[in-house]
Amino acid sequence: MSPSPQSHLAHRREMVGEVVSDKMDKTVVVVVKRLTHHAKYGKVIRRITRLKAHDEKKECHTGDQVRIVETRPLSKDKHFRVVEIVKKARAI
C-alpha cells in the first residue's frame, strides 16, 4: 500500500506574512505576526518571526503580503518558499 502523493505535504507549515526586505537575490525576508497567551499569566502577547523565503521569479517587494510554505533547507537559514502574493503593496 503506497502513500498518496499528497500525504507527505500534509505536515508542511503554511503562513501568511509581510515582506520587509527584498534586497537579496531570489530571497525575501517575511515577518509573520501572531498572538499567543502567556503561559503563566494568560495575557495576550504579540510575537513576530522573521523568516527567509525563496522567491524564484523575484516578484515580491517590500510591503507585499505573501503566503509561504515550509520546504527543504535551501541555505543556512532559508527553509521556506513563496507560494503566492496575497496582496501587493500600494505604490506611493
N, C-alpha and C positions, 0 to 999 in steps of 0.2 A: 504494500500500500504506500504509494508515494505521496508526499505532501503537496498541496496545491501550490501553484507558483506564487500566489499572493500571500501565503501563510508566513513566510519569512519577513515580509514587510510590516506585519502587524505590530511589532514591538518598536518600530521607529518613531521617535518623538517628533511631533509636528508643532510648530509655534508660529505666532504672528508677532512681528516686531517692527521697529522703525530703523531705517538705515541712518547711521550717524557719521559714517566715513566711507568714501568710495575712492580713496587716493591710491590704493594698491591695485595691481594688475589682476583682474578677474577675481578679486576678493572684496567683500564689503563687511563692515562691522555693523552688526544688528543689535540693538538694545531691546531686550524683552522685559516688559514690566509686569509684575504680578503682585497680588495681595495675599499675605499669609497671616495667620494668627500666631501671636507669641505663645510659646509652649507653656509658660507658667501663668502669665497674666491675661492672656486672651486678647490683648489689644491688637488691632489690625495694623500690620506693618507693610510698608511699600518696599519691595525688593526689585532691584534691576540686575540683569545679567547681560554682559557684553559677549556676544558670540561672533566668531568669524565664519562667514559663509561664502561658498564658491558661486560666482556669478559668471557663467561661461560666456554669455553674449554681451556682457558689460552694459546691461540695460538699466541697472539700478543706480539711483543717485541719492544724495543726501536728502532726507525728509520723506522718502518713499516708504509706504507701509508694505512689507513683504511677508510671504509665508515661506518658512524654511523647514527642511526635514533633515533628520539625522542620517548620516551616511558613513562610509568607511573613512578612516583618517586620511585626509588629503595632504596634510602637512603637520608640523609640530602641534599647532593649536587650531587647525581648521577641520571641523568634523561635521559641518552642515553644508547644505547646498540650497540655493534659492529655487523654489518651485514655481512661484508666480508673484507678480506685483499686484497686491490687493488694491492699493490706491497710490496714484502718482502724486508727488509733491506739487504744490501750487507754484507756478512760475511767477517770479517777482518782477 
